[in-house]
Amino acid sequence: MWDDAFPSFLIGLREGLEAGLIVSVLIATLVRSGDRARLPQVWTGVLAAISLALSFGAVLTFTAASLSATAQEAFGGALSVVAVGFVTAMVFWMRRSARTFSGEIREKVTGALSMGAGMLIVTSFLAVGREGLETALFLWTTARAAGESAGPLTGAAIGLVLAAGLCWGLYRRVLHINLTRFFTATGAVLIVIAAGVLGYGLRDLQEGGVLPGGTSYAVDLGGSIDAGAWYSTLVQGVLNLTPTMTGLQVAAYAGYLAVVMPLFLRSTPGRPTQPAPKARETEPARPAPVRRRPAWVVPVAVVALPAALAGVAVSLGSSRPAGAQTVAVSETDCGKGFTAPKPGRRTFQMHNTGDSTSEVYLIDPGTGAVYGEVEGLAPGTTRDLAATVAGGTYAWRCVPSSGKAVTSRAVRVTGGGGATAAVVPVSAADLAAPLASYKAYVEQGLATLVTQTRRLSDDVEAGRLGAARTDWLTAHRTYASLGAAYGTFQDYDQKIDGRPDGLPGGVHDKDFSGFHRIEYGLWHGEHASELAAPARRLAADTAALRKAFPTQDFDPGDLPLRAHEILENTLQFELTGDADQGSGTELATADANLAGTRELLTVLRPLLTSRAPHLLTAVDTDIARLQKLLDSAHASGSWTPVARLDATARGRLNGATGQLLEDLAPVPDLLEIRKSA
């Protein structure tokens, strides 16, 4: 948990100390001027600032919870970028003002003393409120990045408590801190953390569809680094660096550090100003009040006002569309509040009343066909589900992450009109036949692969490297055509087709093996004696995989997922040239990936035809167009390397692959295995 807590601990300590020092200066000025009676005015302003910060956090939390998943990504990403701007301005301001800000606050207090209670409340409110808003925004951003972890709130609480203790020590003059050095050191660390928050925010904007480049990865170490290991968790929690990052994320992270850090380290703190004049020892003259109001009225009003405004904002931000029903989602309350709606386009507000995350589906209880769904509905949150209803019977199916699926009572809708097209759910039994067909295809491919890798090993052993290059491409294309089974191959995939990304020694690392290790050697002039051992190891690994495959657990739900993922990886690795180790045959691999996708769609075609016949028509057209472009790069037995394609040809390839991916995107949802009640 500490990895998620540290950034929030640092911001809590730093912002808490900054706000606490301001409060200490305010109090000390009043005490030394003999004006203790006005201390409640300071605390009123402080409480109002705290109320404002908490209310702001509530608005962010509940407003975001009422948005769609895509809108949540865009909303969170935008606020992350704003938070980075605030933090950057804050660290520069505090470094520049650390030596002089107590004198500036004393001057403001001295002026406020002669202007009545209202101005002193406003002075303390503004002095503390800025830090409170910055803290609320940054904590909301880091908490969202950490998901369900309690680390950010725990870290912030510890930081704020420690800051309060330090401020008390400074006020009582039992503790001395070099504030300039403190704010410089913590500022440098916060700049590094802010760079990660910026990258995380931009990634959210990409996933929310606001920024492009969501599939253009600059770093992908997912196959080499365990994302769940303690060191990965630590780096992700503190720095927001993940094993997979897009080009925009990396550019923003590096660019922010390259610009901001040198400017911060070169900036010099401001010179001390002349001491502020002391406040008068005697209480300033005030006009005698004509009418005294109760002492509690102002404090209650200024504290309650932000909370009231936040309540209004949350209410407006999550206001229901006209005619929307609120429907309960849980194992015990599934469908509670659901009444027969009028025909037409309707929005239902799905509210999770349980204690676990849940999925919910609007279904036809007779056939199980699905009209709409909401996934990942967290406890206590509400999300909209929109669907067009017509005459027929409808019910809700709630699927808690912990517990059994339940189906609500059915309601009958009378009237005409066309309903949202329903998707008939599939079961593991429905996918049994396609899975059996595809497993037979993989077993045949592995048998061929074993023969081909043995031939490759024999040619390398005999020093026939020209023949070995031909053998390598033939065998690698066979393996690439088995893409839907990669997740089933377990560790064998890394041994057989792993890339050197993330290995300490890169292409020369002792753990670099498989097709790409041999590719590097064959096309970089290595001697046959250097390649003999890797070739034998590859042949042995493919033989072991062939033997193990019949006993490996092949999840039938993987088939619909791979229909999209095979070509997604092609766009990421082959069509960018990232996977190439010297052979220049990326398009040959892309061609094999396309063949594997075509085979997968063949076994899934009966299920897809009954659910989305028009989708297959578009997909077939896309495949034919992409195949034609790949064929144009293959002539006389050789393939044009991606790097040698002109901009027009490369753009057409990427565009055709992207269009095919877009048309394949609905397949996982259409063939998702759903729990039945």
C-alpha positions in Angstrom: 0.0 0.0 0.0 2.9 2.4 0.6 3.6 2.6 -3.1 0.2 4.2 -3.6 0.4 6.2 -0.3 3.8 7.9 -0.9 2.7 10.6 -3.5 -0.3 11.5 -1.3 1.8 11.5 1.8 4.2 13.9 0.2 1.5 16.3 -1.0 -0.3 16.1 2.3 2.9 16.9 4.2 3.9 19.7 1.9 0.6 21.3 1.4 -0.4 20.7 5.1 2.9 22.4 6.2 2.4 25.3 3.9 -1.2 25.9 5.1 -0.2 25.2 8.7 2.6 27.8 8.5 0.2 30.4 7.3 -2.3 29.6 10.1 0.6 29.8 12.6 1.7 33.2 11.3 -1.9 34.4 11.5 -2.3 33.2 15.1 1.2 34.5 16.2 0.4 37.9 14.8 -2.8 38.2 16.7 -1.4 36.8 19.9 1.6 39.2 19.8 -0.7 42.1 19.1 -2.8 41.3 22.2 -5.8 40.6 20.0 -6.6 37.0 21.1 -10.3 37.7 21.0 -10.2 37.6 17.2 -8.7 34.1 17.0 -12.1 32.6 16.3 -12.2 34.6 13.1 -9.1 32.9 11.9 -10.5 29.4 12.8 -13.7 30.3 11.0 -11.8 31.0 7.8 -9.8 27.9 8.2 -12.9 25.7 8.7 -14.5 27.3 5.7 -11.4 26.5 3.6 -11.5 22.9 4.8 -15.2 22.6 4.0 -14.6 24.0 0.6 -11.8 21.5 -0.1 -13.9 18.5 1.1 -16.9 19.7 -0.9 -14.7 20.1 -4.0 -13.5 16.5 -3.5 -17.1 15.3 -3.2 -18.1 17.1 -6.4 -15.3 15.5 -8.3 -16.0 12.0 -6.9 -19.8 11.9 -7.4 -19.8 13.8 -10.7 -17.3 11.4 -12.1 -19.2 8.4 -10.8 -22.3 9.4 -12.8 -20.5 9.5 -16.1 -20.1 6.8 -18.6 -16.8 4.8 -18.6 -15.4 6.7 -21.6 -16.5 10.0 -20.1 -14.9 9.1 -16.8 -11.6 8.5 -18.6 -11.8 11.9 -20.3 -12.9 13.7 -17.2 -10.2 12.1 -15.0 -7.5 12.7 -17.6 -8.4 16.4 -18.0 -8.3 16.9 -14.2 -5.0 15.1 -14.0 -3.4 17.5 -16.4 -4.9 20.4 -14.5 -3.5 19.0 -11.2 -0.1 18.8 -12.7 -0.4 22.5 -13.7 -1.4 23.4 -10.1 1.4 21.3 -8.5 4.0 22.7 -10.9 3.0 26.3 -10.1 2.9 25.5 -6.4 6.4 24.1 -6.1 7.9 27.1 -8.0 6.0 29.6 -5.9 6.9 28.0 -2.6 10.6 27.7 -3.6 10.7 31.3 -4.6 8.7 32.6 -1.5 9.9 30.3 1.3 12.0 33.0 2.9 9.5 35.8 2.7 6.0 34.5 2.9 5.6 34.8 6.7 6.3 38.5 6.4 3.8 38.8 3.6 1.1 37.1 5.6 1.9 39.4 8.6 1.4 42.4 6.4 -2.0 41.1 5.2 -3.1 40.4 8.8 -2.0 43.8 10.0 -4.2 45.3 7.2 -7.1 43.0 8.0 -7.0 43.9 11.7 -8.3 47.4 10.9 -11.0 46.2 8.5 -13.3 44.2 10.8 -14.1 40.5 11.3 -15.1 39.8 7.7 -11.7 40.7 6.3 -9.8 38.5 8.8 -12.1 35.5 8.0 -11.5 36.2 4.2 -7.7 36.5 4.7 -7.4 33.1 6.5 -9.9 31.5 4.2 -8.0 32.5 1.0 -4.6 31.7 2.6 -5.6 28.2 3.4 -8.2 27.6 0.7 -5.8 27.5 -2.2 -3.7 24.8 -0.6 -6.9 22.9 0.3 -8.2 22.9 -3.3 -4.8 21.9 -4.7 -4.6 19.1 -2.2 -8.2 17.9 -3.0 -7.5 17.8 -6.7 -4.1 16.1 -6.5 -5.4 13.5 -4.0 -8.5 12.8 -6.2 -6.2 12.2 -9.1 -3.8 9.9 -7.3 -6.7 8.0 -5.6 -8.3 7.4 -9.0 -5.0 6.1 -10.4 -4.7 3.7 -7.5 -8.2 2.3 -8.0 -9.7 0.7 -4.9 -6.5 1.0 -2.8 -6.8 2.9 0.4 -3.1 4.0 0.1 -3.7 7.6 -1.2 -6.0 8.5 1.6 -3.9 6.8 4.3 -0.7 8.6 3.0 -2.5 12.0 2.9 -3.7 11.5 6.4 -0.3 10.7 7.7 1.2 13.6 5.9 -1.3 16.1 7.2 -0.9 14.8 10.8 2.9 15.1 10.5 2.5 18.6 9.0 0.3 19.7 11.9 2.9 18.4 14.4 5.7 20.3 12.6 3.7 23.5 12.6 3.0 23.2 16.3 6.7 22.7 17.0 7.6 25.7 14.8 4.9 27.8 16.5 6.1 26.8 20.0 9.7 27.5 18.9 10.8 24.0 20.0 11.6 23.0 16.4 13.6 24.6 13.6 13.4 23.7 9.9 15.3 25.2 7.0 12.1 25.8 4.9 14.0 26.7 1.8 15.8 23.4 1.7 12.7 21.5 2.7 10.5 22.9 -0.1 13.3 22.5 -2.6 13.8 18.8 -1.9 10.1 18.0 -1.7 9.5 20.1 -4.8 12.0 18.1 -6.9 10.3 14.8 -5.8 6.9 16.2 -6.6 8.0 17.2 -10.1 9.0 13.6 -10.8 5.6 12.4 -9.4 3.8 15.1 -11.4 5.4 13.8 -14.6 3.9 10.4 -14.0 0.5 11.9 -13.2 0.7 13.9 -16.5 1.5 10.6 -18.4 -1.4 8.9 -16.6 -3.8 11.7 -17.4 -2.9 11.8 -21.1 -3.4 8.0 -21.2 -6.9 8.5 -19.8 -7.6 11.1 -22.5 -6.5 8.7 -25.1 -8.8 6.0 -23.7 -11.6 8.5 -23.5 -11.2 9.2 -27.2 -10.1 12.8 -26.7 -6.5 12.3 -27.9 -5.2 10.0 -30.6 -2.5 7.4 -30.4 -4.0 5.0 -27.9 -2.6 2.0 -29.7 0.8 3.5 -30.6 3.0 2.1 -27.9 6.5 3.4 -27.4 7.3 1.0 -24.5 5.8 -2.5 -24.1 7.6 -4.6 -21.5 4.5 -6.5 -20.5 6.0 -9.8 -21.7 9.2 -9.3 -19.8 8.1 -7.5 -16.6 5.7 -8.9 -14.0 3.2 -6.1 -13.5 2.2 -7.6 -10.2 5.7 -7.9 -8.7 6.5 -5.6 -5.7 9.0 -3.6 -7.7 6.5 -3.0 -10.5 3.8 -2.0 -8.1 6.2 0.4 -6.3 7.2 2.1 -9.6 3.6 2.3 -10.8 2.3 3.6 -7.5 4.9 6.2 -6.9 5.9 7.3 -10.5 2.9 6.2 -12.5 5.3 4.4 -14.9 3.7 1.2 -16.3 5.2 -1.7 -18.4 3.2 -0.5 -21.4 3.1 3.2 -22.4 2.1 5.0 -25.5 4.3 7.3 -27.4 2.4 10.4 -26.1 2.8 9.3 -22.5 6.6 8.8 -22.9 7.0 12.1 -24.8 5.0 14.0 -22.2 6.8 12.4 -19.2 10.3 13.0 -20.7 9.5 16.4 -22.0 7.9 17.6 -18.7 11.0 16.5 -16.7 13.4 17.9 -19.3 11.8 21.3 -19.1 10.5 21.7 -15.6 13.3 20.1 -13.5 16.2 22.2 -14.8 14.1 25.4 -14.4 13.2 24.4 -10.9 16.8 23.6 -9.9 18.2 26.7 -11.4 15.6 29.0 -9.9 16.8 30.9 -6.8 14.7 31.7 -3.8 13.7 35.3 -3.5 15.7 37.6 -1.3 14.3 38.4 2.1 12.3 41.6 2.3 12.4 44.1 5.0 10.7 42.9 8.1 7.0 43.6 8.2 6.0 46.3 10.6 4.7 44.9 13.8 1.0 45.1 14.4 0.0 47.6 17.0 0.1 46.4 20.5 -3.2 47.9 21.3 -6.4 46.7 19.8 -7.5 48.8 16.9 -10.5 51.0 17.4 -13.7 49.5 16.1 -17.1 51.1 15.8 -19.4 49.9 18.5 -21.8 47.3 17.1 -25.4 48.4 17.0 -26.7 44.8 17.0 -24.8 41.7 17.9 -25.7 38.4 16.2 -25.1 35.1 17.9 -21.4 34.0 17.8 -22.2 30.8 16.0 -24.0 32.3 13.0 -21.0 33.3 10.9 -18.9 30.1 11.5 -21.9 27.9 10.7 -22.8 29.9 7.6 -19.3 29.9 6.0 -18.7 26.2 6.7 -22.2 25.1 5.5 -22.2 27.2 2.3 -19.5 25.2 0.4 -21.2 22.0 1.5 -24.6 23.2 0.3 -23.1 24.4 -3.0 -21.4 21.0 -3.5 -24.7 19.3 -2.8 -26.4 21.4 -5.5 -23.5 20.7 -8.0 -23.7 16.9 -7.3 -27.4 16.9 -7.7 -27.3 18.8 -11.0 -24.3 16.8 -12.3 -26.1 13.5 -11.6 -29.6 14.6 -12.4 -31.8 12.0 -14.0 -32.9 12.3 -17.6 -36.6 12.9 -17.9 -38.5 9.7 -17.2 -35.5 7.8 -16.0 -36.0 5.0 -13.6 -33.5 4.2 -10.8 -33.0 0.4 -10.7 -31.3 -1.4 -7.9 -28.4 -3.8 -8.7 -27.3 -6.4 -6.2 -27.8 -10.0 -5.3 -30.7 -9.3 -3.0 -32.3 -6.2 -4.7 -31.8 -6.9 -8.4 -34.4 -5.0 -10.4 -36.0 -3.2 -7.5 -37.7 0.0 -8.7 -38.2 -1.4 -12.3 -41.6 -0.7 -13.7 -42.9 -1.2 -17.2 -41.6 1.8 -19.2 -43.3 3.3 -22.2 -42.0 2.2 -25.6 -39.2 4.2 -27.1 -35.7 5.3 -26.1 -35.3 5.0 -22.4 -32.5 5.7 -19.9 -32.3 3.6 -16.7 -30.1 4.6 -13.8 -28.5 1.5 -12.5 -27.6 1.9 -8.8 -25.4 -0.7 -7.1 -27.0 -1.2 -3.6 -24.7 -4.2 -2.8 -21.2 -4.5 -1.4 -19.4 -5.9 -4.4 -18.8 -4.7 -8.0 -21.5 -6.0 -10.4 -22.5 -6.4 -14.0 -26.1 -5.9 -15.0 -28.0 -6.7 -18.2 -31.4 -5.8 -19.6 -32.6 -9.1 -21.0 -35.5 -10.9 -22.6 -36.2 -13.5 -19.8 -37.5 -16.0 -22.3 -34.5 -16.2 -24.6 -31.8 -14.6 -22.5 -31.2 -12.1 -25.3 -29.4 -8.9 -24.0 -30.6 -5.4 -24.9 -28.1 -3.5 -22.9 -25.4 -3.8 -20.2 -23.3 -2.0 -17.6 -20.1 -3.6 -16.5 -17.9 -2.8 -13.5 -20.6 -1.0 -11.5 -18.9 -0.3 -8.1 -20.8 -0.4 -4.8 -22.7 2.8 -4.1 -22.3 4.2 -7.6 -24.9 4.9 -10.4 -24.5 4.6 -14.1 -26.9 5.2 -17.0 -28.0 2.4 -19.3 -29.8 3.5 -22.4 -31.9 1.2 -24.6 -34.8 1.4 -27.0 -37.7 -0.8 -25.8 -40.8 -1.9 -27.7 -43.6 -4.3 -27.0 -42.3 -7.4 -25.2 -41.0 -8.8 -21.9 -38.0 -7.4 -20.1 -36.1 -8.2 -16.9 -32.7 -7.4 -15.3 -29.9 -9.9 -14.7 -27.5 -8.9 -12.0 -24.1 -10.6 -11.8 -22.1 -9.7 -8.7 -18.4 -10.4 -8.7 -18.8 -12.3 -5.5 -22.0 -14.3 -5.4 -24.4 -15.8 -7.8 -26.2 -14.2 -10.8 -29.9 -13.4 -10.2 -32.7 -12.3 -12.5 -35.4 -9.8 -11.5 -39.1 -10.2 -12.0 -40.2 -9.6 -15.6 -42.4 -6.7 -16.8 -44.5 -6.5 -19.9 -44.2 -3.5 -22.2 -47.2 -3.0 -24.5 -47.1 -1.0 -27.7 -45.2 -1.1 -30.9 -41.9 0.3 -32.2 -38.6 -1.4 -32.7 -36.5 -2.3 -29.7 -32.7 -2.1 -29.5 -31.3 -5.1 -31.3 -30.8 -7.9 -28.8 -27.7 -10.0 -28.5 -28.3 -13.7 -27.8 -25.8 -14.6 -25.1 -23.4 -17.6 -25.6 -22.4 -20.2 -23.2 -19.3 -22.4 -22.9 -21.4 -25.1 -24.6 -22.1 -22.9 -27.6 -18.3 -22.3 -28.0 -17.4 -26.0 -27.5 -17.6 -26.9 -31.2 -15.6 -23.9 -32.4 -13.1 -24.5 -29.7 -12.7 -28.2 -30.7 -12.2 -27.1 -34.4 -9.6 -24.5 -33.5 -7.7 -26.9 -31.2 -7.5 -29.4 -34.0 -6.1 -26.6 -36.2 -3.5 -25.7 -33.6 -2.5 -29.3 -33.1 -1.9 -29.7 -36.8 0.0 -26.4 -36.9 2.3 -27.5 -34.1 3.0 -30.8 -35.7 4.1 -28.9 -38.8 6.1 -26.4 -36.7 8.0 -29.2 -35.0 9.1 -30.5 -38.4 10.1 -27.1 -39.7 12.1 -26.1 -36.6 14.0 -29.4 -36.8 14.9 -28.7 -40.4 16.0 -25.2 -39.3 18.2 -26.7 -36.6 19.7 -29.2 -39.0 20.6 -26.5 -41.6 22.2 -24.3 -38.9 24.2 -27.3 -37.6 25.4 -28.0 -41.1 26.4 -24.4 -41.8 23.7 -23.9 -44.5 22.8 -20.4 -43.3 21.1 -19.4 -46.6 18.7 -22.4 -46.3 18.3 -21.6 -42.6 17.0 -18.1 -43.4 14.3 -19.6 -45.6 13.5 -22.3 -43.0 13.3 -19.6 -40.3 10.7 -17.5 -42.2 8.6 -20.6 -43.1 8.6 -21.8 -39.4 8.0 -18.4 -38.0 5.0 -17.8 -40.3 3.5 -21.1 -39.1 3.8 -20.1 -35.5 2.4 -16.6 -36.2 -0.7 -18.2 -37.7 -1.6 -19.8 -34.3 -2.3 -16.5 -32.6 -5.5 -17.3 -30.8 -3.7 -20.0 -28.7 -0.8 -17.8 -27.5 -2.5 -17.3 -24.1 -2.8 -21.1 -23.7 0.9 -21.7 -24.5 1.9 -20.2 -21.1 5.7 -19.9 -20.8 6.3 -21.5 -24.1 5.3 -18.4 -26.0 8.1 -16.3 -24.4 10.6 -19.1 -25.0 9.6 -19.5 -28.7 8.7 -16.0 -29.8 9.9 -13.6 -27.0 11.5 -10.3 -27.9 14.6 -8.8 -26.2 12.7 -5.9 -24.8 13.4 -5.5 -21.1 16.2 -8.0 -20.9 19.3 -6.6 -19.2 21.6 -7.6 -22.0 19.1 -6.9 -24.8 19.8 -9.1 -27.9 22.9 -10.4 -26.2 21.2 -11.5 -23.0 21.6 -15.2 -22.1 17.8 -15.5 -21.7 17.0 -14.2 -25.2 15.9 -17.2 -27.1 13.5 -18.5 -29.8 12.7 -17.2 -33.3 13.9 -13.7 -32.7 17.2 -14.8 -31.2 17.9 -16.8 -34.3 16.6 -14.1 -36.6 19.1 -11.6 -35.0 22.0 -14.0 -35.6 21.1 -15.0 -39.1 20.8 -11.4 -40.3 23.7 -10.0 -38.3 26.5 -12.2 -39.5 26.8 -14.6 -36.6 28.6 -17.9 -37.3 26.7 -21.2 -37.5 28.5 -22.4 -34.3 26.9 -19.4 -32.4 23.4 -20.3 -33.6 23.5 -24.0 -33.2 22.5 -24.0 -29.5 19.6 -21.5 -29.9 18.3 -23.5 -32.9 18.4 -26.8 -31.0 16.7 -25.1 -28.1 13.9 -23.7 -30.3 13.3 -27.2 -31.8 13.2 -28.7 -28.3 10.8 -26.0 -27.1 8.4 -26.5 -30.0 8.4 -30.2 -29.5 7.7 -29.7 -25.8 4.8 -27.3 -26.6 3.3 -29.8 -29.0 3.4 -32.5 -26.3 1.9 -30.1 -23.6 -0.8 -28.4 -25.7 -3.5 -31.2 -25.4 -3.3 -30.9 -21.6 -3.3 -27.1 -21.4 -6.4 -25.2 -20.3 -7.8 -23.5 -23.3 -10.5 -21.1 -22.2 -13.3 -20.9 -24.8 -13.8 -17.3 -23.9 -10.3 -16.6 -25.4 -11.6 -17.2 -29.0 -13.8 -14.1 -29.3 -11.1 -12.0 -27.6 -8.3 -13.1 -29.9 -10.4 -12.1 -33.0 -9.5 -8.5 -32.2 -6.2 -8.9 -30.3 -4.2 -10.7 -33.0 -4.4 -7.8 -35.4 -4.1 -5.3 -32.6 -0.7 -6.8 -31.8 0.1 -6.7 -35.5 -0.5 -3.0 -35.7 1.5 -2.5 -32.5 4.6 -4.6 -33.4 4.8 -5.7 -37.0 3.5 -2.6 -38.8 5.7 -0.4 -36.7 8.8 -2.6 -37.2 9.3 -3.0 -33.5 9.4 -6.8 -33.6 12.0 -6.9 -36.4 15.5 -8.2 -35.5 17.0 -7.8 -39.0 15.1 -10.0 -41.4 12.8 -7.2 -42.6 9.9 -9.8 -42.8 7.4 -8.0 -40.6 4.8 -8.0 -43.4 5.3 -11.7 -43.8 4.4 -12.1 -40.1 1.5 -9.7 -40.6 0.3 -11.9 -43.4 0.5 -15.0 -41.2 -1.4 -13.1 -38.4 -4.1 -12.3 -40.9 -4.3 -15.9 -41.9 -4.7 -16.9 -38.3 -7.5 -14.3 -37.8 -9.2 -15.7 -40.9 -9.1 -19.2 -39.5 -10.4 -18.0 -36.1 -13.4 -16.2 -37.8 -14.1 -19.4 -39.8 -14.8 -21.4 -36.6 -16.7 -18.5 -35.1 -18.7 -17.7 -38.2 -21.9 -19.8 -37.3 -22.3 -18.0 -34.0 -21.6 -14.5 -35.6 -23.9 -15.1 -38.5 -26.9 -15.6 -36.2 -26.0 -12.5 -34.2 -24.5 -9.9 -36.6 -24.6 -11.0 -40.2 -23.8 -7.6 -41.5 -20.7 -7.5 -39.4 -19.2 -10.4 -41.2 -19.9 -8.8 -44.6 -17.9 -5.7 -43.5 -15.1 -7.8 -42.0 -14.7 -10.0 -45.1 -14.4 -6.8 -47.2 -11.8 -5.4 -44.8 -9.8 -8.7 -44.9 -9.8 -8.7 -48.7 -8.5 -5.1 -48.8 -5.7 -5.8 -46.3 -4.7 -9.0 -48.0 -4.4 -7.2 -51.3 -2.1 -4.6 -49.7 0.1 -7.3 -48.1 0.3 -9.2 -51.4 1.6 -6.0 -53.1 4.6 -6.0 -50.7 5.5 -9.6 -51.6 7.2 -10.3 -54.9 9.7 -13.0 -56.1 9.7 -14.7 -52.7 10.8 -11.6 -50.8 8.9 -9.1 -48.6 9.3 -5.4 -48.5 10.5 -4.3 -45.1 8.2 -1.9 -43.3 10.9 0.7 -43.1 11.2 0.8 -46.9 7.5 1.4 -47.6 6.7 4.9 -48.7 4.4 7.0 -46.6 1.4 6.4 -48.8 1.7 2.6 -48.8 2.4 2.6 -45.0 -0.6 4.8 -44.4 -2.8 2.5 -46.4 -1.7 -0.6 -44.5 -2.2 1.1 -41.2 -5.6 2.4 -42.3 -6.8 -0.9 -43.6 -5.7 -2.7 -40.4 -7.3 0.0 -38.3 -10.6 -0.3 -40.1 -10.6 -4.1 -39.8 -9.9 -3.7 -36.0 -12.8 -1.3 -35.7 -15.1 -3.8 -37.4 -13.9 -6.7 -35.3 -14.2 -4.7 -32.0 -17.8 -5.9 -31.4 -16.9 -9.6 -31.6 -15.8 -10.0 -27.9 -19.1 -8.5 -26.7 -21.3 -10.4 -29.2 -19.7 -13.7 -28.1 -19.1 -13.0 -24.4 -19.9 -15.9 -22.1 -22.3 -14.5 -19.5 -23.3 -16.1 -16.2 -26.9 -17.1 -16.1 -29.2 -17.1 -13.1 
